[in-house]
């Protein structure tokens, strides 16, 4: 079956989306997904005691596949959650995301509000909580985070599942390809671009384990990045 490109937000679009949210519980919940990559089911069932501000970590208990994992809590998300807990959270509930009128934030209501605020922010109105999780992973890939680290943060058992996030913005692709027509550009990587491509093309056509592809793909990424930054250095 044909696979369609998944919907995600850029870092700027994520900021634009979050800035449009005026409901504290929705803002805190969406910020948590954007800064931690939690699944919506993990988010809505998370208890207050599973967030440690002293150790700066989120303890995901029995995520998908019934596997626990630890997600580091960065400074920005820590400030957001502390403000939400101190001023807006229902103290009578054991759950982290709990309003004054309900014991726990529901998945259906959160996705409904995400659509509302996405439209208000002027970003893709089709996004959902899962798209925010996708945006988190895509932002890490764009920043050069190791794919194995992203795998652990997302709680993927198979690295092939994480590889779906290794897409590249079309504008970045165009800029990278344009570098090949610049005769003054030099390859900084120890392998030339043609060498990397030839290595990938010689892999078996029935290759099913994407993990075996990673060394080649990462070298290709590094080579294109080297071309890009070499070009920028010459134009500045």
Beta strands, then each sheet from edge to edge (+ up, - down):
strand 1: 51-52
strand 2: 57-60
strand 3: 69-72
sheet 1: 1+ 2- 3+
end
